[in-house]
Amino acid sequence: MARVRLTDRSIQAAKVEKGQTDLRDTVQPGLVLRVYDSGRKTWGILYRTEQRRRRWFKLGLYPTLELGDARARAKQILGQIAAGSDPQAERERSRAAVGVETVADLAEDYFERYAKRNKRPKSIEEDRGQLDRYVLPAWGKKPVSEIARRDVKRLLEDLADGTIARLGKPTTTAPRALRALLSKMFSWAVEEEILPANPAAGVPLPVTPQSRDRVLSEEELVVLGHELERLAEDAPLSAAAFRLLLLTAQRPGEVLGMPWDEISGDCWTIPQERHKGRLSHRVPLSPQALEVLESIRPITGDARHVFDSPHRPGHPLSTMKTANWTILRRTGMKRWTPHDLRRTAATHMTSGGVSPFVVERVLGHAHHGIAAVYDRSSYDRDKHEALNWWGIRLQQIASGDVDSEGEGQAHERKGTGVS
């Protein structure tokens, strides 16, 4: 923090490339000019309370508040502080009396007062999509003052590992984009004196997820089946989502974001904009999967999404983390994530005799090389029979029949990849 004799010329020339810097006025001790990388310049006072807590009190913006007036205002406020007053605490109490500002309130203020004046319409639309999908379901009703660095870190981790349904962006870029948006919004809140600090500043990006090998055994699937029946009593949509993850072997984000119009008969078509591989992907639905979907119909009614959020109607469920931890806590199972159910389904199908090539098509993985150029078959028949076999096998496992047609045994299906 530099100490300088502030003049209009030095104030106009002051700038910072990144973040912010404070210039202390030597003429009026306690007066500070805070310069932001956006070019914004704010007058304020840095002081300590009787409990030695460091505080910042905003006086106004330069040049709206001129140098001479800022010094006079600072002298008046510093006199009140010397007499035992805490002006920033009084300001916060005044705001609280009007109503606690939530994260949803802050987001709306940010778009109305900053984004609409400084960002392109397309960027605003993308930012709103991120906040609506990732942030507001988790934080919307929370007072913005309660959001801490650990909350930002946890949200980014949930987005990276697939616990939160993504908007189709690759795992490595979605957390980076969200962190940039949160940092910008919270930085603006600091400039507006809504927050004392930016909780997203300096939060590291999640480590790129390493390949995992967690696969639930048949015994664990029996335990999970019983627990999903129990979960369905309190959270029927979450229980149904877990079942569809297992029955379809698709990604959590793709399942949670599924709208009804993607389903036609016994086939679910994931459009390329929602598919991680950026390709349209057809997923045959087994009778067991269709039964799960029919059980949801009375719950969601005319909602657009299969898993319409009960807390935010019109929006899909954004996370399964709470339900996942509830199951782990109740059962004492070794930790697994929703994405591990996709690996579990693929592993059991392969172990049960389904061709690895067909399993790759079920998963929606793109195949490469010369075959990828000439072979455009969707393998719908092979995928359908593989998933039908898997649906029946899950029923057998759920009934405790874990030895019948168990893993490693062949299953003859003419014309398919199940051998």
N, C-alpha and C positions, 0 to 999 in steps of 0.2 A: 504494500500500500504506500503510494508516494505522497509526500507532503509538499504542496506547491502553493504559491500565491496565485489563486485563481483570478483570471481575467477573461473577458469575453473572447479575446483572441485565442487564449490557450484552451478555453472550453470548446470553441468551435473546431480547433485542430485536434482535439483529443479523440483517439480511436483505439480499438483493440481488435486483433485478428480473430481471436477465439475466446469465447466465454465472456468474462467481464473483468473490469479493473476498477479500483476505488482511488479517487484523488482527494486527499484531505486538504482543506483550506487552512492556510496558516494565519489568515486574517481573522477568521471566526473559528476558533478551535471547536471541534465536534461536528462541523458541517462537512459533508462528504458529497462529492459528485460521482455517481456510479455510472460507468460507461459500459454499454453492452456491445457485443459484436454486430448486432443488428443496426447500430448507429443511434439507438435510443439512449438518452441521458437523463438520469433521475437524481433529484436532490434528496438527501436524507440525513439522518443523524444516527451515529453509532454510539451507544451508551450501555452502561451496565446498571442492572436493577440493584436494590438493596441486598438481594441474595446472590449478587455477582453474576447474574445471568446476562449474557451479551445479547443486546437487542438492536434491531434496525427499525427506524421510524421514517416512512416516506413522507417527504414534504410536497413534492410535485415534480413536473417534468420541465426540463430546460428545452426551448427558451420560453415556454409558457410562464414559468416562474423565473424571473430574471435574477441575476447574480445579487444585486442589492437587496431585493425582496427576500431571497433565500437566506441571506445572512441575518436579516431582521427577524425572520420567522424562526430561524435556528436559535437565535439568542433568546427569544421568548420561550420556546419549548425547553431549552436547556435550563432555564430558570425554574420551570415547573418540575423538571427532573431533580434538580438540586434540592427542591422542597419536599422530595419524596414521592413524586408522581411517577407513574409508568404509563406514558401515553400510548404505547403500542398495545399494552394489555387492555386499556380502556377502549381502544379502537376495535380490538377483537371481541370484547364483550358487547359492544354496540352492534357489530355484525351478527353475533350469535343471537341477539335479541330479535333481529329481523328474521333469522332462519339460518340453519347450518347449511353451508354450501356443499353439496354433494359432488361426486365426480361427474355425474350426469349434468349437473348445473354448470360445472366448469367447462365440460366439453361443449355445451351449447354456447356459452360465453365466448369460448375460443373461436368457434366457427363464425359467430356473428360479428365479433369485434376485431378479429385478427385474420382468420383464413379467407373470408370473403373479400377482404381488401388487399390481400397480399399473395394469394395462391390462385392457380388456374382452376377452372371448374372441374376438370378431370381429376386433378390432385385432391380437391376437396371431396369429390365422390369416393375416391379410393380411401382417403382418411376416415370418412364416415363409415365405410364398410368395415375397416379394421376395428374401429371403436365399437360399432354395433355388434360385431361378431365375437371379438376377443375380450374387450375391456368392460363394457357396461354390464354384461351378464354377471361378472364377478364383482365389480366395484361400483356399479351405477348408483346404489343407494348409500354407499359409504361416504362419510364426511371426507372431503379431500384432504383435510389436515391429518387424517389417520393413515394415509397411504405412505408406507415406508419403503426404503430401499429393498428390504427383503421381499416385500409384496411384488415389486417389479421383477426381481430376480426369479421368483417362483412362477410368475405368469409367463415369462419368456421360456423357462424350462418346460412348462406344460405345453406351450405351443411347439417347442422343438421336438419333444418326444411323442407328439401326436395325441396327447391326452385331450387337447382342445382341437375341435374340428377346424382345419385350415380352409382358406378360400382357394385351394388349388395351387398355392405357391410352393416351391420346393422348400423342404425343411430348413435348409441353411439360410435362406433369404427372408423367410417370414419373420423370425425373431428380430433380425436386423432392422427390417422396415418398421416393425412395431416399436422397437426401442427408439428409433429416430423420431417417430411421431410422438411418443410419450415424452421424450426429452424436450421436444419443441413446445408441446403444450404446457408442460410443467415450467419450462423456462419462461414462457410468456406469463404464467401465473406468478412467478417470482417478480418479474418486472412490474406487474400490476399490483404487487403487494398482497396477493391472495395467499401465497405460500412464502415461508421464510427461506426455503431451499428447494432445489430440484431433486426429488427422490430417484429420478432415472439417470442422473448425471453419474457417469463413470461405472454404471452397472455393466459387468462383463457379459458378453454373449454366451449362451450355453455352449458347452463343449459339443462339437459335432457328434451326434449319437454313434457309438460303435455298434458293430454287428452284435446282436444279442442271440442267445441260444436257448432262452427259456421256453420250454414246451411243457404243457400240462399233461401229466400221465392220465391213463384211463381212470385210475382210482381218484385222482384229483378232479377229473371231469364229473365223476359221480357226486363228489362233495359240492362242486360248483352247481350242478343241476339242482340239488336240494336247496342250496342257498338262494338260487335265483327264484325258486318258488316262494321262499320267504320274503325276498326282496320285492317281489311283484305285489305284495300286499300294501307296501308303503310307496314304492316307486315303480309302477308297472312299466313306464316307458323305458327306464334304465334297464330293467330286467329283460325287456324285449330287445333292446339294443345289444346287450351282451349275447343273447341267443342268435340274433342275426349275424353278429360278427363271426360266431362259430360256424353257422350254417352256410354262410356265403364266402367266408375267407377273404373279405374285402377290408380296406383300411377303415379305422375308426372315423376319420373325418368324412369319408365318402358315405358311410352308413348313417351317421348322425345328420348329415345335410341332405339326405334323400327326400326329394319331393314326390308326392303321389304320381305326378304326371310322367315320371321316369319309368313307371311300372306299367307294362302292358301284358295282360295274360299271365303267363308264368315266366316272364323275362323282365329283368331290370337292366335298363341301358343307362350307363353313366356317361354323360356327355364329356367331350374332351376338356372343356373348361373346368370341370370338377375332378378330372382324373389326373393323378400325379404324373402319369406317363404322357399326358397331353394327347391321348388318343381315346376315341369313343370305345367304351368297353361294355360288352354284353354279358350279363351275369344270369344264367338260368336259375330259376327259383324252384327248389325242391318242395314237395307237399308240406314238409315241416316248416320251411321258411314262409310259405304262403299262409299257413295256419297262424304263425306269429303275427304276420301283417294283418290278418283278419281280426285278431284279438285286439289290435290297436285302434281299429276303425271307430269303435264306440267312444274311445277316449278323445281322439283328435277331431272327430266330427268332420266339418268342412274345411279344416285347416289345410294349407298348402303343403306343409311338410309332414312326413310320416311321424317324425319325433318332434312335434310342435312343443316348444317350451311352455310348461304350465306357469312359469313366472313371467315370461315375456311372450304372450300370444303373438303369432305372426312370425316368430323367429324359431329356428330349430334349436334343439339342445346343443350346447356348445362344449360340454365336458361330461365325462363319466368318472372323473377322479373321485368325487365324494362316494359314489356307489362302490367304486373299486376298493377304496380303503375300508368301507363298511364291511365288505365281504372278507377282506384280509383279516380285519380285526375279529370278526365273529368266528372265522374258521381256523385261524392260526396258520394258514397256508403260507408257503414261501412266496415272497413278493413276485407278482406278475403284473403286467400292464395290459390295457385293452388291446394294444397292438400284438401282444404275445398270443392272443387267441387266433389271430390270422396265421401265425407261424404254427400254432398247435394244429389247426385244421389241415394245413398243407402237409405237415409231418405225418399225421395219422393217415391221410389219404395215400401218401407215398408208401408208408409202411404197410398199408392194407392192400397194395398191389396196383394202385393207380399209377399210370405212366408219369414220370417226372415232367415230361414234355407237356402232358395235358394239365398237370397241376400248375405249371408255369402259365398256361393260357387261362386257367381259372383265376390265378392271382392277377392277371392283367399285365404281366411283365412282357416287354417288347422283346422279340427275338431278332437276332442280327445276322449279318452275313448274306450270302447269295439266296438262301431260303427265304429270308425276310422280304426280298425284292419280288420273288415270283410266287410265293405262297401267301395269298391274301385270305385264305379260309379262316373263318371265325371259330371253327371247331365247336360250334354250338352243341351238336349232338354229343360229342365226347365230354364236353363240360357238363352238360345236363345229366348224363348218366353218372359221371363222377360225383357230382353234388347230390344226386338222388341216393347213390350208395352211401355217401357220407351222412346224409340225413337219417337213413335207416340205422347206420352204425351208431350214431349218437343216441338214438332211441334205445338200442340194445345196451349201450353203456349206462344210460340213465336208469335202466331197469335192473342194473347189476349184473347183466350177462356179459361180463368182460372177457370171457374165454371163447365165447361163440364167435367164429369168424374173426379171431383176434388179429393183432398186428403181425405182419409178416406172412400171412396166409394169402394165397392167390384167390382172385374172384373173377370168374369168367364172364365177360360181357362182350358179345360179338360186335365187331366194328367200332370198338372204343379203345381208349388208352388204358382201360382197366383190364389187367391180364392176370 
